[in-house]
Amino acid sequence: MKDGIKRTNEQLKSLRIKTHVADEFDLHVGKRIKYVERGEYGKEHIYEVKQLFPHCVLLEDIYDHTRICPCYSKLSLMLRGIE
């Protein structure tokens, strides 16, 4: 019984993070996100949102078509320029 409650709490936490990040940054399929990598070279990427999943978001680079699927907390850090 405790395992079921623990999983439910984790699912709710994940859903709250997804909802918060999606609302704060107006995430939807087709939205383009500019991201500059941190570091010496600071390579710029422009990602397009391809699909929203419960725990992550599928992004595709519009230049080289590479795909990444960061979790919502990681995406939030990326969009704020922290990560």
Secondary structure, DSSP 8 states (H G I E B T S, - for coil): -HHHHHHHHHHHHHHHHHHHHHHHTT--TT-EEEEE--SSS--EEEEEEEEE-SSBEEEEETTT--EE--BHHHHHHHHHT--
